[in-house]
Amino acid sequence: MVTQNKRLIGIVLGVALLLFIPLIAMQFTSEVDWDLRDFVIMGILLLSTGLAAEFVIRKVKSTESRLVIIGIILLAFFLIWAELAVGIFGSPFAGS
């Protein structure tokens, strides 16, 4: 149980550290222009991806199945991220 709680703490700290990257970059360049909405959306996306992977690690016993399911979760994360960033599919989801 302690190891599982450490992983959850690691996920939350990892999300916070990843969100600090654009926050710090905004202090040095005008090319990074995030507002509160961007931080909230990316925080939700990162946290939900991490928690989904943690759920799979806890519930799925087969290593091969874990890898496949987590791979699908990561693929979905990257596709949503790319759509939000540049609108690769041209959907209204991208905000354009």
C-alpha positions as CSV (number, residue, x, y, z in Angstrom):
1,M,0.0,0.0,0.0
2,V,2.8,2.4,0.8
3,T,4.4,1.9,-2.7
4,Q,1.1,2.7,-4.4
5,N,0.7,5.9,-2.4
6,K,4.3,6.9,-3.3
7,R,3.4,6.4,-7.0
8,L,0.4,8.7,-6.6
9,I,2.5,11.3,-4.9
10,G,5.1,10.9,-7.7
11,I,2.4,11.4,-10.4
12,V,1.1,14.6,-8.7
13,L,4.7,16.0,-8.3
14,G,5.5,15.0,-11.8
15,V,2.5,16.9,-13.2
16,A,3.5,19.9,-11.1
17,L,7.1,19.8,-12.3
18,L,6.0,19.5,-15.9
19,L,3.7,22.5,-15.5
20,F,6.6,24.6,-14.1
21,I,8.4,24.3,-17.5
22,P,6.1,26.6,-19.4
23,L,5.6,28.8,-16.3
24,I,9.4,29.4,-16.1
25,A,9.7,29.8,-19.9
26,M,7.1,32.5,-19.8
27,Q,9.5,34.6,-17.6
28,F,12.2,34.5,-20.2
29,T,10.5,34.6,-23.6
30,S,7.3,36.0,-25.2
31,E,7.0,32.9,-27.4
32,V,5.4,30.9,-24.5
33,D,2.1,32.6,-23.8
34,W,-0.1,30.4,-21.5
35,D,-3.0,31.7,-19.5
36,L,-4.7,30.0,-16.5
37,R,-7.0,28.0,-18.8
38,D,-4.0,26.5,-20.6
39,F,-2.4,25.4,-17.3
40,V,-5.7,24.0,-16.0
41,I,-6.4,22.0,-19.2
42,M,-2.8,20.6,-19.4
43,G,-2.9,19.8,-15.7
44,I,-6.1,17.9,-16.1
45,L,-4.8,16.1,-19.2
46,L,-1.5,15.1,-17.5
47,L,-3.1,14.1,-14.2
48,S,-5.8,12.0,-15.9
49,T,-3.2,10.3,-18.0
50,G,-1.0,9.5,-15.0
51,L,-4.0,8.3,-12.9
52,A,-5.3,6.1,-15.8
53,A,-1.8,4.5,-16.1
54,E,-1.8,4.0,-12.3
55,F,-5.2,2.4,-12.4
56,V,-4.0,0.0,-15.2
57,I,-0.9,-0.9,-13.2
58,R,-3.0,-1.7,-10.1
59,K,-5.8,-3.7,-11.8
60,V,-4.2,-5.5,-14.8
61,K,-2.0,-8.4,-13.8
62,S,-0.5,-9.4,-17.2
63,T,2.6,-7.4,-18.1
64,E,1.9,-7.6,-21.8
65,S,-1.7,-6.3,-21.3
66,R,-0.4,-3.5,-19.1
67,L,2.0,-2.4,-21.8
68,V,-0.7,-2.4,-24.5
69,I,-3.2,-0.5,-22.5
70,I,-0.8,2.0,-21.2
71,G,0.5,2.5,-24.8
72,I,-3.1,3.2,-25.9
73,I,-3.5,5.7,-23.1
74,L,-0.3,7.4,-24.1
75,L,-1.3,7.5,-27.7
76,A,-4.6,9.1,-26.8
77,F,-2.7,11.7,-24.6
78,F,-0.4,12.6,-27.5
79,L,-3.2,12.9,-30.0
80,I,-5.2,15.2,-27.7
81,W,-2.1,17.2,-26.9
82,A,-1.3,17.7,-30.6
83,E,-4.9,18.6,-31.4
84,L,-5.0,21.2,-28.6
85,A,-1.6,22.6,-29.6
86,V,-1.8,22.8,-33.4
87,G,-5.2,21.4,-34.4
88,I,-3.9,18.5,-36.5
89,F,-7.5,17.2,-37.1
90,G,-9.0,20.6,-37.5
91,S,-11.8,20.0,-35.0
92,P,-13.5,22.7,-32.9
93,F,-11.9,20.9,-29.9
94,A,-8.6,22.7,-30.9
95,G,-10.2,26.1,-30.1
96,S,-9.9,27.5,-33.6
